Amino acid sequence: MLDFTDRATLPDAPREFGFWSDGSWRKGRAMFERRSPGHGVAVTLTPKCTVDDLNAAVAAARRAFEDRRWAGLPGADRAAVLLRTADILRRRRDEIAYWEVLENGKPISQARGEIDHCIACFEVGAGAARLLHGDSFNSLGDNLFGMVLREPVGVVGLITPWNFPFLILCERIPFILASGCTVVVKPSEVTSATTLLLGEILSEAGAPDGVYNVVTGSGRTIGQALTEHPDVDMLSFTGSTSVGRSCVHAAADSNFKKLGLELGGKNPIIVFADSDLEDAADGAAFGISFNTGQCCVSSSRVIVERSVAREFEEILAAKMAKIVVGDPLQTKTQVGAITTDAQNSIILGYIDKGKAEGATLVAGGQALDLGGGQYIVPTLFSGVTPAMSIARDEIFGPVLSSFHFDTLEEAVSLANDTVYGLAASVWTKNIDKALVVTRRVRAGRFWVNTIMAGGPEMPLGGFKQSGWGREAGMYGVEEYTQVKSVHIEIGKRAHWIK
């Protein structure tokens, strides 16, 4: 029996999972072995599901939706299931965090904080289930009364990425379920364990069979089939902009399913000379290093006023040099392992490009050999120009580019000089300046004198090529509904034919 609170413990053998369909575990015919990116040992075996497995899961979700075993419940009853789920997650917090660390490589302290956020998501989702409502129109004259109903969109396909397997799942599932929808989830094949465990947790909490289903396997096979499935009413996808674009085509070519997309980012931090430079540097170091920079809202571009640029970069480099990179099962670790071999190579390739294109390496820039894992030291480049690859491409790793500006207009222009618009922050003690920048920078999430702060009450999503729609909070619940206009004649209708 594993002690999930013992940071030094690794499993003696990989844990074998089934997939979760129609309220129970199902055995896979072939299995995928996941090796811990932080330790290099096999930790889990998860099924390589077939398209037949997917079709069965979609059919189960469709039955659960159509017979109204979930959508037909009072909002208070759905809320009770979500609250019980939060209680079970609280009890199993260390266990969920443990498997998240082993498959993903993120630090254990970060994983535990993420589970706390997930618990809050279910609690907020429970409130949303009770508060979701339509509207009425008493302004159509004495003979007509209008109502607007919000109805669940139906069966939702949810495709989640490997960087935040459980967090992103829980920023969606409580709000999908609060709306009355049923769901089929396809997690990344390299980080499926915690998504699967949520199946038995929801079942224990009282979710009816077929409401929550998980099929595991490759995106090329299972993800594509889910995207194209004619009996899926809506698809929610989190991942790269290029794959999001293919989801748009696939949805249009199948059944014109509704889409929710949270895609890439190249997020700016604007630092004015009147800011607290220590605070801003700490925020920038945190923003690029959190989850090893494998984060769609990662702050990968710092845009600093020229008069304080050298001082700021010195403070920032000194802070980045103190970041603890190491074994993700140790509580002192701040930056863990890179999640996949492919991503590790991509990040190192961009560091080489930064040097080759003329940027100045100020901090980091090297890989670490820590006994079987794959680690990269948080990296800072100065003298970056907008044309460089490290300035334009989403690297998805701990690589930060520094730009300089002279005027507010130039800062805003640099911030908006990207196809993305997911997140941004501004650091200044001048509230007028902060509000001007907040209004003019195009981003779905914005922070003033802080970064990556907030809770599940607030909506998540992006502008431009960073996505469509919003997740979390009441905005997130409404994304998974359709609006129906109802007109009720009062009294006898005037006849058209006399």
C-alpha positions in Angstrom: 0.0 0.0 0.0 1.5 3.3 -1.1 1.8 6.1 1.4 0.8 9.1 -0.8 2.2 11.6 1.7 5.8 10.1 1.5 7.5 12.2 -1.2 10.3 9.6 -1.6 7.9 6.7 -2.6 7.8 5.4 -6.1 5.5 2.5 -7.1 7.2 -1.0 -7.2 5.3 -1.6 -10.5 3.1 0.5 -12.8 -0.5 0.7 -11.7 -2.9 -0.7 -14.3 -6.1 1.3 -15.0 -9.2 0.4 -17.0 -11.3 3.1 -18.8 -14.5 4.5 -17.3 -17.7 4.0 -19.3 -21.4 3.9 -18.2 -20.6 4.0 -14.5 -18.0 1.2 -14.3 -14.4 0.3 -15.0 -13.9 -1.4 -18.4 -10.8 -3.4 -19.4 -8.6 -2.3 -22.3 -7.4 -4.6 -24.9 -4.0 -3.0 -25.3 -2.2 -0.8 -22.8 0.0 2.3 -22.9 2.9 2.4 -20.4 3.7 5.8 -18.9 7.1 6.5 -17.5 7.5 9.3 -15.0 9.3 12.3 -16.6 10.8 13.1 -13.2 12.2 9.7 -12.5 12.4 7.6 -15.7 10.5 4.6 -14.3 7.1 3.1 -15.4 4.3 4.4 -13.2 1.0 3.7 -15.0 -0.7 1.4 -17.6 -3.8 2.9 -19.3 -5.9 1.5 -22.1 -5.5 2.2 -25.8 -9.2 2.4 -26.4 -10.7 1.6 -29.8 -13.3 3.6 -31.7 -15.8 1.0 -30.7 -15.0 1.8 -27.0 -15.6 5.5 -27.8 -18.9 4.8 -29.6 -20.1 2.8 -26.6 -19.2 5.6 -24.2 -20.9 8.2 -26.4 -24.0 5.9 -26.5 -24.0 5.7 -22.7 -23.7 9.5 -22.4 -26.6 9.9 -24.9 -28.8 7.5 -23.0 -28.1 9.3 -19.8 -28.9 12.6 -21.3 -32.1 11.6 -23.2 -33.8 9.7 -20.3 -33.1 12.8 -18.2 -31.6 10.9 -15.3 -29.3 13.9 -14.8 -30.8 16.9 -16.8 -34.2 16.2 -15.3 -33.0 16.5 -11.7 -33.6 19.7 -9.7 -30.5 21.9 -9.7 -30.2 21.3 -5.9 -29.8 17.6 -6.5 -27.0 18.1 -9.1 -25.4 20.5 -6.7 -25.5 17.9 -3.9 -23.5 15.5 -6.1 -20.9 18.1 -6.9 -20.5 19.0 -3.2 -20.1 15.4 -2.3 -17.4 15.1 -5.1 -15.6 18.1 -3.5 -15.7 16.3 -0.1 -14.2 13.1 -1.6 -11.5 15.0 -3.4 -10.6 16.7 -0.1 -10.2 13.2 1.4 -8.2 11.8 -1.5 -6.2 15.0 -2.2 -2.8 13.4 -1.6 -3.6 10.4 -3.7 -4.7 12.5 -6.7 -1.7 14.8 -6.4 0.7 11.8 -6.2 -0.5 10.3 -9.5 -0.6 13.8 -11.1 3.1 14.3 -10.2 4.2 10.9 -11.4 2.6 11.2 -14.8 3.1 14.9 -15.4 6.4 15.8 -13.6 5.0 18.9 -11.7 6.1 19.5 -8.1 4.1 17.9 -5.4 3.4 21.2 -3.6 2.0 22.6 -6.9 -0.1 19.5 -7.5 -1.7 19.7 -4.0 -2.5 23.4 -4.6 -4.1 22.5 -7.8 -6.3 19.9 -6.1 -7.4 22.5 -3.7 -8.4 24.7 -6.6 -10.3 21.7 -8.1 -12.3 21.3 -4.9 -13.2 25.0 -5.1 -14.3 24.4 -8.7 -16.8 21.7 -7.7 -18.1 23.9 -4.9 -18.6 26.9 -7.2 -20.2 24.5 -9.8 -22.6 23.3 -7.1 -23.7 26.9 -6.6 -24.0 27.5 -10.3 -26.3 24.4 -10.6 -28.7 26.0 -8.2 -28.5 29.5 -9.7 -28.7 28.7 -13.4 -32.0 30.3 -14.7 -33.7 31.7 -17.7 -35.6 35.0 -18.1 -39.1 36.3 -18.7 -40.6 39.1 -20.8 -43.7 40.8 -19.6 -43.4 43.4 -22.2 -45.1 41.7 -25.2 -48.6 43.1 -24.5 -51.6 41.8 -22.6 -52.1 38.8 -24.8 -48.6 37.4 -25.0 -46.0 36.3 -22.3 -42.4 35.4 -23.1 -40.0 33.1 -21.4 -36.3 32.3 -22.2 -35.2 28.9 -21.1 -31.7 27.7 -20.7 -31.4 24.0 -21.6 -28.3 21.8 -21.5 -26.7 21.5 -24.9 -26.6 17.7 -24.6 -23.6 15.3 -24.9 -20.3 17.1 -24.5 -17.0 15.8 -25.8 -14.1 17.1 -23.6 -10.5 16.8 -24.8 -7.9 17.8 -22.1 -4.1 18.3 -22.4 -1.1 16.9 -20.5 0.1 20.0 -18.8 -2.7 20.3 -16.3 -4.5 17.0 -16.5 -6.7 17.4 -13.4 -6.9 21.1 -13.1 -8.2 21.8 -16.6 -10.6 18.8 -16.2 -12.0 20.3 -13.0 -12.3 23.8 -14.5 -14.8 22.3 -16.9 -16.5 19.2 -15.5 -18.4 20.8 -12.6 -19.8 23.5 -14.9 -20.7 21.0 -17.6 -22.5 18.8 -15.1 -24.1 21.8 -13.4 -25.8 22.7 -16.8 -27.3 19.2 -17.0 -25.1 17.9 -19.8 -23.4 14.5 -19.9 -19.8 14.1 -20.9 -17.2 11.9 -22.6 -13.6 12.9 -21.8 -10.5 12.1 -23.8 -7.4 13.0 -21.7 -3.9 13.0 -23.0 -2.6 9.5 -23.3 0.5 10.4 -21.2 -1.5 11.8 -18.2 -4.8 9.8 -18.0 -4.7 8.5 -14.4 -6.4 11.3 -12.5 -9.1 11.8 -15.1 -9.9 8.1 -14.8 -10.0 8.3 -11.0 -12.6 11.1 -11.2 -15.0 8.5 -12.6 -15.1 6.4 -9.5 -15.2 9.6 -7.3 -18.2 11.0 -9.2 -19.9 7.6 -9.0 -19.3 7.4 -5.2 -20.8 10.9 -5.0 -24.0 9.8 -6.6 -23.6 10.7 -10.3 -25.8 8.4 -12.3 -24.2 5.9 -14.7 -23.4 7.3 -18.1 -23.1 10.9 -16.9 -19.3 10.9 -16.9 -17.3 8.7 -19.2 -13.6 8.5 -20.0 -11.9 7.0 -23.1 -8.1 6.9 -23.2 -5.8 6.7 -26.2 -4.2 8.8 -28.9 -5.5 12.1 -30.1 -5.0 11.0 -33.6 -7.4 8.1 -33.2 -9.7 8.6 -30.2 -9.5 12.4 -30.1 -10.3 12.7 -33.8 -13.2 10.3 -33.6 -14.7 12.2 -30.6 -14.3 15.5 -32.5 -16.1 14.1 -35.6 -18.7 12.0 -33.7 -22.2 12.9 -35.0 -23.9 12.1 -31.6 -21.7 14.6 -29.7 -23.5 18.0 -29.4 -20.6 20.1 -28.2 -16.8 19.8 -28.1 -14.6 21.5 -25.5 -10.9 21.3 -26.5 -7.8 22.7 -24.6 -4.5 22.6 -26.5 -2.6 24.1 -29.3 -4.0 26.6 -31.8 -3.1 24.3 -34.7 -5.1 21.4 -33.3 -7.9 23.8 -32.4 -8.1 24.9 -36.0 -8.5 21.2 -37.0 -11.3 20.9 -34.5 -13.2 23.7 -36.2 -13.0 21.9 -39.5 -13.9 18.5 -38.1 -16.9 20.0 -36.2 -18.2 21.7 -39.4 -17.7 18.6 -41.5 -19.6 16.4 -39.0 -22.7 17.9 -37.4 -21.9 21.6 -36.8 -21.4 20.8 -33.1 -20.8 23.8 -30.8 -17.2 24.4 -29.9 -15.4 25.8 -26.8 -11.7 26.3 -27.4 -8.9 27.4 -25.1 -5.8 27.5 -27.2 -2.2 28.9 -27.2 -0.8 32.0 -25.7 2.3 34.3 -25.9 1.5 36.3 -22.9 3.0 39.7 -22.0 4.0 41.2 -18.7 4.3 45.0 -19.0 6.6 46.6 -16.3 6.6 50.3 -15.9 9.4 52.2 -14.2 7.1 53.3 -11.4 6.3 49.7 -10.4 7.7 47.8 -7.4 10.5 46.2 -9.4 11.0 43.4 -6.8 7.4 42.5 -7.0 7.3 42.6 -10.8 10.5 40.5 -11.1 9.1 37.9 -8.6 5.8 37.8 -10.7 7.7 37.4 -13.9 9.9 34.6 -12.5 6.8 32.8 -11.1 4.9 33.3 -14.3 7.5 31.7 -16.6 8.5 28.9 -14.1 5.1 27.7 -12.9 4.5 24.2 -14.2 7.9 24.5 -15.9 6.4 27.1 -18.2 4.2 24.4 -19.7 1.2 26.6 -19.2 -1.0 28.4 -21.7 -1.1 31.5 -19.6 2.6 31.4 -18.9 4.2 34.9 -19.0 6.7 34.3 -21.8 7.3 38.0 -22.8 8.3 40.7 -20.3 8.0 44.2 -21.7 9.9 46.6 -19.4 10.4 50.4 -19.5 13.8 51.1 -20.9 14.9 53.5 -18.1 14.8 50.6 -15.6 15.4 47.6 -17.9 18.9 46.8 -16.8 18.1 47.0 -13.1 14.9 45.0 -13.6 16.7 42.2 -15.6 19.4 42.0 -12.9 16.8 41.5 -10.2 14.9 39.0 -12.3 18.0 37.0 -13.2 19.0 36.9 -9.5 15.5 35.6 -8.6 15.5 33.0 -11.4 18.9 31.7 -10.2 17.4 30.8 -6.8 14.5 28.7 -8.2 14.8 25.1 -7.0 14.7 22.7 -9.9 14.5 19.0 -8.9 12.6 15.9 -8.0 8.9 16.7 -8.2 8.2 14.5 -5.2 10.2 16.7 -2.9 8.3 19.5 -1.2 11.1 22.0 -1.6 11.0 21.7 -5.5 9.6 24.7 -7.3 10.2 23.5 -10.9 9.8 19.9 -11.8 10.4 17.8 -14.9 9.4 18.5 -18.5 6.4 16.3 -19.2 7.4 14.7 -22.5 10.6 13.9 -24.4 9.2 15.7 -27.5 8.5 18.9 -25.5 11.9 18.7 -23.8 13.5 18.7 -27.3 11.3 21.6 -28.5 12.3 23.8 -25.6 16.0 23.2 -25.9 15.7 23.8 -29.6 14.2 27.3 -29.0 17.0 28.1 -26.5 19.4 27.3 -29.3 17.4 29.5 -31.7 17.4 32.4 -29.3 21.2 32.3 -29.1 21.6 31.9 -32.9 19.2 34.8 -33.7 21.2 37.2 -31.6 19.4 37.4 -28.2 21.5 37.6 -25.1 21.3 34.7 -22.7 21.0 36.3 -19.2 20.0 33.3 -17.0 19.6 29.6 -17.3 19.5 28.0 -20.7 20.7 24.5 -19.9 19.3 21.0 -19.3 20.0 19.2 -16.0 20.8 15.6 -15.5 19.1 14.6 -12.2 19.1 10.8 -12.4 16.6 9.7 -15.0 14.4 12.7 -15.3 14.3 15.6 -17.9 14.8 19.1 -16.4 15.5 22.5 -17.9 16.7 25.5 -15.8 14.4 28.6 -16.2 15.9 30.8 -18.9 15.9 34.5 -19.5 16.9 36.2 -22.8 17.5 40.0 -23.2 17.8 42.1 -26.3 14.9 40.2 -28.0 13.4 41.7 -31.1 9.8 41.0 -32.3 11.0 39.1 -35.4 12.8 36.4 -33.4 11.3 32.9 -33.0 11.5 33.1 -29.2 9.4 36.3 -29.4 6.7 35.0 -31.7 6.2 31.2 -31.1 4.6 29.6 -28.1 7.6 27.7 -26.7 5.6 26.0 -23.9 8.6 25.9 -21.6 10.5 28.0 -19.0 11.9 30.5 -21.6 11.3 34.2 -21.0 12.1 37.0 -23.5 12.7 40.6 -22.4 11.8 43.6 -24.6 12.2 47.3 -23.8 9.9 50.3 -24.4 9.9 54.0 -24.0 6.1 55.0 -24.1 2.9 53.5 -23.0 1.8 53.3 -26.7 4.9 51.3 -27.6 4.3 48.9 -24.6 0.7 48.3 -25.7 1.8 47.8 -29.3 4.4 45.2 -28.3 1.9 43.4 -26.1 -0.6 43.1 -28.9 2.0 42.1 -31.5 1.0 38.5 -31.5 -1.7 36.2 -33.0 -2.6 35.2 -29.4 -4.7 36.9 -26.8 -5.0 34.6 -23.8 -3.5 36.5 -20.8 -1.5 39.6 -19.8 -0.4 41.6 -16.8 0.7 45.2 -16.1 2.8 46.4 -13.2 2.6 50.0 -12.1 1.6 52.2 -9.1 -0.4 54.5 -11.3 -4.0 53.4 -11.5 -4.8 55.6 -14.5 -2.0 53.9 -16.4 -3.0 50.5 -15.3 -6.6 51.0 -16.5 -5.5 52.4 -19.9 -3.3 49.4 -20.5 -6.0 46.9 -19.2 -8.5 48.3 -21.7 -6.1 48.4 -24.6 -4.3 45.0 -24.4 -6.3 42.3 -26.1 -6.4 39.4 -23.7 -9.1 37.2 -22.1 -7.5 37.3 -18.6 -5.7 40.3 -17.2 -3.8 41.0 -13.9 -2.7 44.2 -12.4 0.3 44.0 -10.0 -0.1 40.3 -9.7 -0.1 37.2 -12.0 -2.0 33.9 -12.4 -4.4 34.9 -9.5 -8.1 34.3 -9.2 -10.6 31.6 -8.6 -13.3 29.5 -10.4 -15.9 32.2 -10.0 -14.1 34.1 -12.8 -14.3 33.2 -16.5 -11.4 31.7 -18.4 -10.8 32.1 -22.2 -9.0 34.1 -24.8 -9.1 36.6 -27.6 -7.9 36.2 -31.2 -6.3 32.8 -31.9 -6.3 31.9 -28.2 -9.8 30.5 -28.5 -13.6 30.7 -28.4 -16.0 30.8 -25.5 -15.4 30.9 -21.7 -15.0 28.3 -19.0 -15.7 28.4 -15.2 -18.2 30.5 -13.2 -21.7 31.3 -14.4 -20.2 32.2 -17.8 -18.8 28.7 -18.1 -22.1 27.0 -17.2 -23.9 29.1 -19.8 -21.5 28.0 -22.5 -22.9 24.5 -22.1 -26.5 25.6 -22.5 -28.8 26.6 -25.4 -31.3 29.4 -25.2 -34.9 28.7 -26.1 -37.5 31.4 -26.6 -41.1 30.5 -25.5 -44.2 32.5 -26.4 -47.4 31.9 -24.5 -50.7 33.3 -25.8 -53.0 34.5 -23.0 -56.7 34.2 -23.7 -58.1 33.6 -27.1 -55.9 34.2 -30.2 -57.2 36.6 -32.8 -58.0 34.5 -35.9 -56.1 35.2 -39.2 -58.8 33.7 -41.3 -62.1 35.3 -40.7 
